[in-house]
Structures are given as structure tokens and as C-alpha cells.
Amino acid sequence: MLDKSAKIYVAGHNGLVGSAIWNNLMQRGYTNLVGRSHSELDLLDAVAVREFFDREQPDAVVLAAAHVGGIMANLQYRADFIYRNLQIQQNVIGESFRHGVKKLLFLGSTCIYPREAPQPMKEEVLLTSPLEYTNEPYAIAKIAGLKMCESFNLQYGTNYIAVMPTNLYGPNDNFHLENSHVLPAMIRKIHLAKCLNEGDWNAVRKDLDLRPVEGVDGTASEEVILEKLAKFGITPEAVTLWGTGTPMREFLWSEEMADASVHVLLNVDFRDTYREGDREIRNCHINVGTGKEVSIREVAEKIMKEIGFRGELRWDSSKPDGTMRKLTDVSKLHGLGWHHKVEIDEGIHRLYEWYLKGICINHKN
């Protein structure tokens, strides 16, 4: 157990998960926290990361920083996804080792598992068959990160734990239409379609002022805005989403991911992650999820209902679906003493409220 005075560096503390982990630690009385924004510390810069560790000397590290995005971004920027993530991991885990960090928590992703993995996916199916093509570079980087943790532990006796969260959503999510994940993207698309449908141009402009779409903000003409939103499948009559809507997904509220992460950081050691007496020690990472799944179509319909959009929901089957199922087996996590509480309907309601509040606050400023 880490002492309450322990200095904990949260890499990626402004992100979806990092910010939630930061808040969770604070609520538990861990107030000696260190965070640096990207402009203050570029984790791709090995010299800067070493100097930061020399200066701060953290007792524990949470590596929640990563270069992330949805299917479109993963397909287009394959080199960025493997290079940047490997570099971040190499620098942060390497300096953690050189500086004798007592505990490190590495955050991965369930996209590490094979495309055709048996469902629900147990930790031991890692590397048993090919990965999903669309996010293969990102998955390989995350696999390298968890193997780095495992290998340092086995060779040097360190205490680095890797957790693999399922699809996350929650406060501070990314709603930018070009590179956001599926659930926040659907919330924003359906919200904008509802505003167009009701002729509420004031709400549309507020939204675009806060998050411009490919350079188009709320000052643009109605014609330009309509044209730009239509490119992303947003019209007054309908919302068009990628794929067929049939893939099944598991969604975990980000603040619960944070709670599970902090639970693991404080209560789980490397020796708890494998069976004693195993001849080969591998797959020591821990799945973090709900163990429940819902189709993309069902999620879209739930969001339509929450937002109150009366238009049509359409699907563009010429676009990729991604993996058809990605359900985690969370029995290892349950065995280590943590269970989820927030179900999908409540989560969608909370996230839409947070989204609307953000637009109002920013507009007042």
C-alpha cells in the first residue's frame, strides 16, 4: 500500500482516464500528485522525460498518457500510433526503472486481443491469433508496453502492473468529429442533428465555437456549416453512422475505470497477477470492464432517446465496422476485489449532461 504522502506522477493527467485517476487519488487522500501537460513535458522527448524524473523523483507512476483515436484515425495515421506510443512507453517506463519507482500502473486497451478471440476475452488469449487490421499498430504498441512491465518485473523484481480497459466514455471525453471514439462521437452527431432539426442555430453555433469542425466554427454561414456537418453524416433529417450498427461493444464509465485503476495501484502487486508455480509467467495484465455488451445500434438508439432527436438513424455499410465483438472476461479483476456499478443508460445520461454543461459554461465565458 502506498503511503498517503507518496509522490505519484500521473502521465496524461488532463485526458479522459488520467483526469479521472487524478481526482480519484485526491478523493482517497493522495494529494502529493504531479502532472505535466503536453506543452510542459513532451513524453516523446527522452531527454526532457529524464530531466523531469531527475527533478521530481516520483515514488509511483501512472502511465495514462497515450496517442489515441477512433477507427478513422487508426487507419490513416498508422505510423503515428505505433511510433508515438512506443516512444512514450519507452521513455516513461525506462525512467521509472532508472529512478527506482516503487509502483507503476500501465494503461493499455482491449484492442490488444486477436480479432477472432473467443468471447468473452480472457487475458490468456493474448497473441494467439491475428489482430484487427484497423488498429494493429496501436495494439502492437500496447502489447509491447504490457510486455515491458512484465519483463522488468521478471528480470529486476519491479512492481509494474498493466491494466487493459474496455471502451471508455465519460467527463473530459474527446468529442471532435474527426478523431473521437464511437460513443462521444454519436452523442455529438445526434445532438447537432437535433439542433438542426429544430432550427436552433444558436445551439449549433455555440457547439462549433467550442469544438470547430475542420476549421469551421460558429461564425461561418449556415450554408458552410450545413455542408461541413453533412460531410460527417449530420443533417436536419438524419444522422448517418459508420458501419452496420451490428458490432457488439462493452462500455465502461471513465470514473469507474479510474476507481479500478487506483484499486489495482494501491492493492495489487505483481505476484497477485499470476498463479504461483506457473512454469511460464505471462499474461499478467488485468482486464478492466463490465463484462456486459451492447450493439452499436442499441447505443445509438439509447442516445437518440436521451437527446430527443426525432429524425432518422442511418448506417453507411461501406465504412468499416471494426471488430464484431470485444467483450472482456473480468473474472480476474473481480477476484482482485473490484466490480463496476454504472450501467450504460445512466452513463449516457451523465455524459450528455456533462456535454451540455460544457457548452453553456464556455459560452458564458
Contacts in CASP RR format, 6 or more apart in sequence:
PFRMAT RR
TARGET T0000
AUTHOR 0000-0000-0000
METHOD contacts of the structure
MODEL  1
MLDKSAKIYVAGHNGLVGSAIWNNLMQRGYTNLVGRSHSELDLLDAVAVR
EFFDREQPDAVVLAAAHVGGIMANLQYRADFIYRNLQIQQNVIGESFRHG
VKKLLFLGSTCIYPREAPQPMKEEVLLTSPLEYTNEPYAIAKIAGLKMCE
SFNLQYGTNYIAVMPTNLYGPNDNFHLENSHVLPAMIRKIHLAKCLNEGD
WNAVRKDLDLRPVEGVDGTASEEVILEKLAKFGITPEAVTLWGTGTPMRE
FLWSEEMADASVHVLLNVDFRDTYREGDREIRNCHINVGTGKEVSIREVA
EKIMKEIGFRGELRWDSSKPDGTMRKLTDVSKLHGLGWHHKVEIDEGIHR
LYEWYLKGICINHKN
1 266 0 8 1.000
1 267 0 8 1.000
2 8 0 8 1.000
2 30 0 8 1.000
2 59 0 8 1.000
2 60 0 8 1.000
2 102 0 8 1.000
2 103 0 8 1.000
2 265 0 8 1.000
2 266 0 8 1.000
3 59 0 8 1.000
4 29 0 8 1.000
4 30 0 8 1.000
4 31 0 8 1.000
5 32 0 8 1.000
6 30 0 8 1.000
6 32 0 8 1.000
6 59 0 8 1.000
6 60 0 8 1.000
6 102 0 8 1.000
7 32 0 8 1.000
7 33 0 8 1.000
7 34 0 8 1.000
7 56 0 8 1.000
7 57 0 8 1.000
7 58 0 8 1.000
7 59 0 8 1.000
7 60 0 8 1.000
8 25 0 8 1.000
8 30 0 8 1.000
8 32 0 8 1.000
8 33 0 8 1.000
8 34 0 8 1.000
8 58 0 8 1.000
8 59 0 8 1.000
8 60 0 8 1.000
8 61 0 8 1.000
8 62 0 8 1.000
9 33 0 8 1.000
9 34 0 8 1.000
9 35 0 8 1.000
9 56 0 8 1.000
9 58 0 8 1.000
9 60 0 8 1.000
9 61 0 8 1.000
9 62 0 8 1.000
10 18 0 8 1.000
10 21 0 8 1.000
10 22 0 8 1.000
10 25 0 8 1.000
10 33 0 8 1.000
10 34 0 8 1.000
10 35 0 8 1.000
10 62 0 8 1.000
10 64 0 8 1.000
11 35 0 8 1.000
11 36 0 8 1.000
11 43 0 8 1.000
11 61 0 8 1.000
11 62 0 8 1.000
11 63 0 8 1.000
11 64 0 8 1.000
11 65 0 8 1.000
11 88 0 8 1.000
11 92 0 8 1.000
12 18 0 8 1.000
12 35 0 8 1.000
12 64 0 8 1.000
12 65 0 8 1.000
13 19 0 8 1.000
13 21 0 8 1.000
13 22 0 8 1.000
13 33 0 8 1.000
13 35 0 8 1.000
13 36 0 8 1.000
13 64 0 8 1.000
14 37 0 8 1.000
14 38 0 8 1.000
14 172 0 8 1.000
15 64 0 8 1.000
15 172 0 8 1.000
16 168 0 8 1.000
16 169 0 8 1.000
16 170 0 8 1.000
16 171 0 8 1.000
16 172 0 8 1.000
16 173 0 8 1.000
16 174 0 8 1.000
16 254 0 8 1.000
17 64 0 8 1.000
17 107 0 8 1.000
17 165 0 8 1.000
17 168 0 8 1.000
17 254 0 8 1.000
17 257 0 8 1.000
17 258 0 8 1.000
17 261 0 8 1.000
18 62 0 8 1.000
18 64 0 8 1.000
18 258 0 8 1.000
19 171 0 8 1.000
19 172 0 8 1.000
20 170 0 8 1.000
20 171 0 8 1.000
20 172 0 8 1.000
20 254 0 8 1.000
20 255 0 8 1.000
20 257 0 8 1.000
20 258 0 8 1.000
21 62 0 8 1.000
21 64 0 8 1.000
21 258 0 8 1.000
21 261 0 8 1.000
21 262 0 8 1.000
22 33 0 8 1.000
22 35 0 8 1.000
23 255 0 8 1.000
23 258 0 8 1.000
24 255 0 8 1.000
24 258 0 8 1.000
24 259 0 8 1.000
24 261 0 8 1.000
24 262 0 8 1.000
25 33 0 8 1.000
25 262 0 8 1.000
26 33 0 8 1.000
28 262 0 8 1.000
28 266 0 8 1.000
34 56 0 8 1.000
34 58 0 8 1.000
36 52 0 8 1.000
41 48 0 8 1.000
41 49 0 8 1.000
41 52 0 8 1.000
42 48 0 8 1.000
43 49 0 8 1.000
43 65 0 8 1.000
43 87 0 8 1.000
43 88 0 8 1.000
43 91 0 8 1.000
43 92 0 8 1.000
44 84 0 8 1.000
44 87 0 8 1.000
44 88 0 8 1.000
44 91 0 8 1.000
45 91 0 8 1.000
46 87 0 8 1.000
46 90 0 8 1.000
46 91 0 8 1.000
49 91 0 8 1.000
49 92 0 8 1.000
49 95 0 8 1.000
50 91 0 8 1.000
50 95 0 8 1.000
50 98 0 8 1.000
52 95 0 8 1.000
53 95 0 8 1.000
53 96 0 8 1.000
53 98 0 8 1.000
53 99 0 8 1.000
54 99 0 8 1.000
57 99 0 8 1.000
58 96 0 8 1.000
58 99 0 8 1.000
58 101 0 8 1.000
59 101 0 8 1.000
59 102 0 8 1.000
59 103 0 8 1.000
60 101 0 8 1.000
60 102 0 8 1.000
60 103 0 8 1.000
60 104 0 8 1.000
60 105 0 8 1.000
60 265 0 8 1.000
61 92 0 8 1.000
61 96 0 8 1.000
61 101 0 8 1.000
61 103 0 8 1.000
61 104 0 8 1.000
61 105 0 8 1.000
62 104 0 8 1.000
62 105 0 8 1.000
62 107 0 8 1.000
62 261 0 8 1.000
62 265 0 8 1.000
63 88 0 8 1.000
63 89 0 8 1.000
63 92 0 8 1.000
63 93 0 8 1.000
63 104 0 8 1.000
63 105 0 8 1.000
63 106 0 8 1.000
63 107 0 8 1.000
64 107 0 8 1.000
64 261 0 8 1.000
65 88 0 8 1.000
65 92 0 8 1.000
66 85 0 8 1.000
66 88 0 8 1.000
66 107 0 8 1.000
66 108 0 8 1.000
66 142 0 8 1.000
67 80 0 8 1.000
67 81 0 8 1.000
67 84 0 8 1.000
67 85 0 8 1.000
67 88 0 8 1.000
67 138 0 8 1.000
68 138 0 8 1.000
68 181 0 8 1.000
69 174 0 8 1.000
69 179 0 8 1.000
69 180 0 8 1.000
69 181 0 8 1.000
70 135 0 8 1.000
70 179 0 8 1.000
70 180 0 8 1.000
70 181 0 8 1.000
70 182 0 8 1.000
71 134 0 8 1.000
71 135 0 8 1.000
71 242 0 8 1.000
71 320 0 8 1.000
71 322 0 8 1.000
72 178 0 8 1.000
72 179 0 8 1.000
73 81 0 8 1.000
73 178 0 8 1.000
73 179 0 8 1.000
74 81 0 8 1.000
74 134 0 8 1.000
74 135 0 8 1.000
74 137 0 8 1.000
74 138 0 8 1.000
75 134 0 8 1.000
75 320 0 8 1.000
78 136 0 8 1.000
78 137 0 8 1.000
79 137 0 8 1.000
81 135 0 8 1.000
81 137 0 8 1.000
81 138 0 8 1.000
81 141 0 8 1.000
82 137 0 8 1.000
82 138 0 8 1.000
82 140 0 8 1.000
82 141 0 8 1.000
85 138 0 8 1.000
85 141 0 8 1.000
85 142 0 8 1.000
86 141 0 8 1.000
86 144 0 8 1.000
89 106 0 8 1.000
89 141 0 8 1.000
89 144 0 8 1.000
89 145 0 8 1.000
89 148 0 8 1.000
90 148 0 8 1.000
93 104 0 8 1.000
93 106 0 8 1.000
93 145 0 8 1.000
93 148 0 8 1.000
93 149 0 8 1.000
93 152 0 8 1.000
93 160 0 8 1.000
96 104 0 8 1.000
96 160 0 8 1.000
97 152 0 8 1.000
97 156 0 8 1.000
97 158 0 8 1.000
101 158 0 8 1.000
102 159 0 8 1.000
103 159 0 8 1.000
103 160 0 8 1.000
103 161 0 8 1.000
103 265 0 8 1.000
104 149 0 8 1.000
104 158 0 8 1.000
104 159 0 8 1.000
104 160 0 8 1.000
104 161 0 8 1.000
105 160 0 8 1.000
105 161 0 8 1.000
105 162 0 8 1.000
105 163 0 8 1.000
105 261 0 8 1.000
105 264 0 8 1.000
105 265 0 8 1.000
106 145 0 8 1.000
106 146 0 8 1.000
106 148 0 8 1.000
106 149 0 8 1.000
106 160 0 8 1.000
106 161 0 8 1.000
106 162 0 8 1.000
106 163 0 8 1.000
107 162 0 8 1.000
107 163 0 8 1.000
107 165 0 8 1.000
107 261 0 8 1.000
108 142 0 8 1.000
108 145 0 8 1.000
108 146 0 8 1.000
108 162 0 8 1.000
108 163 0 8 1.000
108 164 0 8 1.000
108 165 0 8 1.000
108 285 0 8 1.000
109 138 0 8 1.000
109 139 0 8 1.000
109 142 0 8 1.000
109 164 0 8 1.000
109 165 0 8 1.000
110 121 0 8 1.000
110 164 0 8 1.000
110 165 0 8 1.000
110 166 0 8 1.000
110 167 0 8 1.000
110 250 0 8 1.000
110 287 0 8 1.000
110 326 0 8 1.000
110 328 0 8 1.000
111 131 0 8 1.000
111 132 0 8 1.000
111 135 0 8 1.000
111 138 0 8 1.000
111 139 0 8 1.000
111 142 0 8 1.000
111 323 0 8 1.000
111 326 0 8 1.000
112 126 0 8 1.000
112 131 0 8 1.000
112 139 0 8 1.000
112 142 0 8 1.000
112 143 0 8 1.000
112 146 0 8 1.000
112 164 0 8 1.000
113 121 0 8 1.000
113 125 0 8 1.000
113 126 0 8 1.000
113 131 0 8 1.000
113 326 0 8 1.000
114 125 0 8 1.000
114 127 0 8 1.000
114 128 0 8 1.000
114 129 0 8 1.000
114 130 0 8 1.000
114 131 0 8 1.000
115 129 0 8 1.000
115 130 0 8 1.000
115 131 0 8 1.000
115 132 0 8 1.000
115 133 0 8 1.000
115 323 0 8 1.000
116 129 0 8 1.000
116 130 0 8 1.000
117 125 0 8 1.000
117 128 0 8 1.000
117 129 0 8 1.000
118 125 0 8 1.000
119 325 0 8 1.000
119 327 0 8 1.000
120 291 0 8 1.000
120 327 0 8 1.000
120 328 0 8 1.000
120 329 0 8 1.000
120 330 0 8 1.000
121 287 0 8 1.000
121 326 0 8 1.000
121 327 0 8 1.000
121 328 0 8 1.000
121 329 0 8 1.000
122 287 0 8 1.000
122 329 0 8 1.000
122 331 0 8 1.000
122 332 0 8 1.000
123 164 0 8 1.000
123 283 0 8 1.000
123 284 0 8 1.000
123 285 0 8 1.000
123 286 0 8 1.000
123 287 0 8 1.000
123 329 0 8 1.000
123 332 0 8 1.000
124 283 0 8 1.000
126 143 0 8 1.000
126 282 0 8 1.000
126 283 0 8 1.000
126 285 0 8 1.000
127 143 0 8 1.000
131 139 0 8 1.000
131 140 0 8 1.000
132 139 0 8 1.000
132 322 0 8 1.000
132 323 0 8 1.000
134 320 0 8 1.000
134 322 0 8 1.000
142 164 0 8 1.000
145 162 0 8 1.000
146 162 0 8 1.000
146 164 0 8 1.000
146 284 0 8 1.000
146 285 0 8 1.000
148 160 0 8 1.000
149 160 0 8 1.000
149 161 0 8 1.000
149 162 0 8 1.000
149 284 0 8 1.000
149 285 0 8 1.000
150 160 0 8 1.000
150 162 0 8 1.000
150 281 0 8 1.000
150 282 0 8 1.000
150 284 0 8 1.000
150 285 0 8 1.000
152 158 0 8 1.000
152 160 0 8 1.000
153 159 0 8 1.000
153 160 0 8 1.000
153 270 0 8 1.000
153 284 0 8 1.000
154 281 0 8 1.000
157 270 0 8 1.000
158 270 0 8 1.000
159 269 0 8 1.000
159 270 0 8 1.000
160 270 0 8 1.000
161 264 0 8 1.000
161 265 0 8 1.000
161 268 0 8 1.000
161 269 0 8 1.000
161 270 0 8 1.000
161 273 0 8 1.000
161 284 0 8 1.000
161 285 0 8 1.000
161 286 0 8 1.000
162 284 0 8 1.000
162 285 0 8 1.000
162 286 0 8 1.000
163 260 0 8 1.000
163 261 0 8 1.000
163 264 0 8 1.000
163 285 0 8 1.000
163 286 0 8 1.000
163 287 0 8 1.000
163 288 0 8 1.000
164 285 0 8 1.000
164 286 0 8 1.000
164 287 0 8 1.000
164 288 0 8 1.000
164 328 0 8 1.000
165 252 0 8 1.000
165 257 0 8 1.000
165 260 0 8 1.000
165 288 0 8 1.000
165 289 0 8 1.000
166 250 0 8 1.000
166 251 0 8 1.000
166 252 0 8 1.000
166 287 0 8 1.000
166 288 0 8 1.000
166 289 0 8 1.000
166 290 0 8 1.000
166 291 0 8 1.000
166 326 0 8 1.000
166 328 0 8 1.000
167 181 0 8 1.000
167 182 0 8 1.000
167 183 0 8 1.000
167 249 0 8 1.000
167 250 0 8 1.000
167 251 0 8 1.000
167 252 0 8 1.000
167 326 0 8 1.000
168 181 0 8 1.000
168 251 0 8 1.000
168 252 0 8 1.000
168 253 0 8 1.000
168 254 0 8 1.000
168 257 0 8 1.000
169 181 0 8 1.000
169 183 0 8 1.000
169 184 0 8 1.000
169 251 0 8 1.000
169 252 0 8 1.000
169 253 0 8 1.000
169 254 0 8 1.000
169 347 0 8 1.000
169 351 0 8 1.000
170 184 0 8 1.000
170 253 0 8 1.000
170 254 0 8 1.000
170 255 0 8 1.000
170 347 0 8 1.000
170 350 0 8 1.000
170 351 0 8 1.000
170 354 0 8 1.000
171 254 0 8 1.000
171 255 0 8 1.000
171 351 0 8 1.000
171 354 0 8 1.000
172 254 0 8 1.000
173 180 0 8 1.000
173 181 0 8 1.000
173 183 0 8 1.000
173 184 0 8 1.000
173 254 0 8 1.000
173 351 0 8 1.000
174 180 0 8 1.000
174 181 0 8 1.000
174 184 0 8 1.000
175 184 0 8 1.000
175 185 0 8 1.000
175 187 0 8 1.000
175 188 0 8 1.000
175 211 0 8 1.000
175 355 0 8 1.000
176 211 0 8 1.000
176 213 0 8 1.000
177 185 0 8 1.000
177 188 0 8 1.000
177 189 0 8 1.000
177 213 0 8 1.000
177 232 0 8 1.000
178 213 0 8 1.000
178 214 0 8 1.000
180 188 0 8 1.000
182 249 0 8 1.000
182 296 0 8 1.000
182 299 0 8 1.000
183 251 0 8 1.000
183 299 0 8 1.000
183 303 0 8 1.000
183 348 0 8 1.000
183 351 0 8 1.000
184 351 0 8 1.000
184 355 0 8 1.000
186 239 0 8 1.000
186 241 0 8 1.000
186 299 0 8 1.000
186 300 0 8 1.000
186 303 0 8 1.000
187 303 0 8 1.000
187 307 0 8 1.000
187 348 0 8 1.000
187 351 0 8 1.000
187 352 0 8 1.000
187 355 0 8 1.000
188 207 0 8 1.000
188 211 0 8 1.000
188 355 0 8 1.000
189 232 0 8 1.000
189 233 0 8 1.000
189 234 0 8 1.000
189 239 0 8 1.000
189 241 0 8 1.000
190 239 0 8 1.000
190 300 0 8 1.000
190 303 0 8 1.000
190 304 0 8 1.000
190 307 0 8 1.000
190 309 0 8 1.000
191 207 0 8 1.000
191 307 0 8 1.000
191 309 0 8 1.000
191 352 0 8 1.000
191 355 0 8 1.000
192 204 0 8 1.000
192 207 0 8 1.000
192 229 0 8 1.000
192 234 0 8 1.000
193 234 0 8 1.000
193 235 0 8 1.000
193 236 0 8 1.000
193 238 0 8 1.000
193 239 0 8 1.000
193 309 0 8 1.000
193 311 0 8 1.000
194 307 0 8 1.000
194 308 0 8 1.000
194 309 0 8 1.000
194 310 0 8 1.000
195 201 0 8 1.000
195 203 0 8 1.000
195 204 0 8 1.000
195 207 0 8 1.000
196 204 0 8 1.000
196 226 0 8 1.000
196 229 0 8 1.000
196 234 0 8 1.000
196 235 0 8 1.000
196 236 0 8 1.000
197 236 0 8 1.000
197 237 0 8 1.000
197 309 0 8 1.000
197 310 0 8 1.000
197 311 0 8 1.000
199 236 0 8 1.000
201 222 0 8 1.000
203 359 0 8 1.000
204 218 0 8 1.000
204 225 0 8 1.000
205 218 0 8 1.000
205 219 0 8 1.000
205 225 0 8 1.000
206 218 0 8 1.000
206 359 0 8 1.000
206 363 0 8 1.000
207 359 0 8 1.000
208 216 0 8 1.000
208 217 0 8 1.000
208 218 0 8 1.000
208 220 0 8 1.000
208 225 0 8 1.000
209 217 0 8 1.000
209 218 0 8 1.000
209 219 0 8 1.000
209 362 0 8 1.000
209 363 0 8 1.000
210 358 0 8 1.000
210 359 0 8 1.000
210 362 0 8 1.000
210 363 0 8 1.000
212 218 0 8 1.000
213 228 0 8 1.000
213 229 0 8 1.000
213 232 0 8 1.000
214 228 0 8 1.000
214 231 0 8 1.000
216 224 0 8 1.000
216 225 0 8 1.000
216 228 0 8 1.000
218 225 0 8 1.000
220 228 0 8 1.000
226 235 0 8 1.000
229 235 0 8 1.000
233 239 0 8 1.000
233 240 0 8 1.000
233 241 0 8 1.000
237 311 0 8 1.000
237 312 0 8 1.000
238 311 0 8 1.000
238 312 0 8 1.000
238 313 0 8 1.000
238 314 0 8 1.000
239 300 0 8 1.000
239 309 0 8 1.000
239 311 0 8 1.000
239 312 0 8 1.000
239 313 0 8 1.000
239 314 0 8 1.000
240 314 0 8 1.000
240 315 0 8 1.000
240 316 0 8 1.000
241 296 0 8 1.000
241 300 0 8 1.000
241 313 0 8 1.000
241 314 0 8 1.000
241 315 0 8 1.000
241 316 0 8 1.000
242 315 0 8 1.000
242 316 0 8 1.000
242 319 0 8 1.000
242 320 0 8 1.000
242 321 0 8 1.000
243 296 0 8 1.000
243 315 0 8 1.000
243 316 0 8 1.000
243 317 0 8 1.000
243 318 0 8 1.000
243 319 0 8 1.000
243 320 0 8 1.000
243 321 0 8 1.000
244 297 0 8 1.000
244 315 0 8 1.000
244 317 0 8 1.000
244 321 0 8 1.000
245 295 0 8 1.000
245 296 0 8 1.000
245 297 0 8 1.000
245 300 0 8 1.000
245 315 0 8 1.000
245 321 0 8 1.000
246 295 0 8 1.000
246 296 0 8 1.000
246 297 0 8 1.000
246 321 0 8 1.000
246 324 0 8 1.000
247 295 0 8 1.000
247 296 0 8 1.000
247 321 0 8 1.000
247 322 0 8 1.000
247 323 0 8 1.000
247 324 0 8 1.000
247 325 0 8 1.000
248 293 0 8 1.000
248 294 0 8 1.000
248 295 0 8 1.000
248 296 0 8 1.000
248 324 0 8 1.000
248 325 0 8 1.000
248 326 0 8 1.000
248 327 0 8 1.000
249 293 0 8 1.000
249 294 0 8 1.000
249 295 0 8 1.000
249 296 0 8 1.000
249 299 0 8 1.000
249 326 0 8 1.000
250 289 0 8 1.000
250 290 0 8 1.000
250 291 0 8 1.000
250 292 0 8 1.000
250 293 0 8 1.000
250 294 0 8 1.000
250 326 0 8 1.000
250 327 0 8 1.000
250 328 0 8 1.000
251 290 0 8 1.000
251 294 0 8 1.000
251 299 0 8 1.000
251 344 0 8 1.000
252 288 0 8 1.000
252 289 0 8 1.000
252 290 0 8 1.000
252 340 0 8 1.000
253 340 0 8 1.000
253 342 0 8 1.000
253 347 0 8 1.000
253 350 0 8 1.000
255 342 0 8 1.000
256 340 0 8 1.000
256 341 0 8 1.000
256 342 0 8 1.000
257 288 0 8 1.000
257 289 0 8 1.000
259 338 0 8 1.000
260 288 0 8 1.000
260 289 0 8 1.000
260 333 0 8 1.000
260 338 0 8 1.000
260 340 0 8 1.000
261 288 0 8 1.000
263 336 0 8 1.000
263 337 0 8 1.000
263 338 0 8 1.000
264 286 0 8 1.000
264 336 0 8 1.000
264 338 0 8 1.000
267 336 0 8 1.000
267 337 0 8 1.000
268 286 0 8 1.000
268 336 0 8 1.000
270 284 0 8 1.000
272 336 0 8 1.000
273 284 0 8 1.000
273 285 0 8 1.000
273 286 0 8 1.000
273 332 0 8 1.000
274 281 0 8 1.000
274 282 0 8 1.000
274 283 0 8 1.000
274 284 0 8 1.000
286 332 0 8 1.000
286 333 0 8 1.000
286 336 0 8 1.000
287 328 0 8 1.000
287 329 0 8 1.000
287 330 0 8 1.000
287 332 0 8 1.000
287 333 0 8 1.000
288 328 0 8 1.000
288 330 0 8 1.000
288 333 0 8 1.000
289 328 0 8 1.000
289 330 0 8 1.000
289 333 0 8 1.000
289 340 0 8 1.000
290 330 0 8 1.000
290 340 0 8 1.000
290 343 0 8 1.000
291 327 0 8 1.000
291 328 0 8 1.000
291 329 0 8 1.000
291 330 0 8 1.000
292 327 0 8 1.000
292 343 0 8 1.000
292 344 0 8 1.000
293 325 0 8 1.000
293 327 0 8 1.000
294 344 0 8 1.000
297 313 0 8 1.000
297 315 0 8 1.000
299 344 0 8 1.000
299 348 0 8 1.000
300 313 0 8 1.000
301 313 0 8 1.000
302 344 0 8 1.000
302 345 0 8 1.000
302 348 0 8 1.000
303 348 0 8 1.000
303 352 0 8 1.000
304 313 0 8 1.000
306 348 0 8 1.000
306 349 0 8 1.000
306 352 0 8 1.000
307 352 0 8 1.000
342 350 0 8 1.000
END
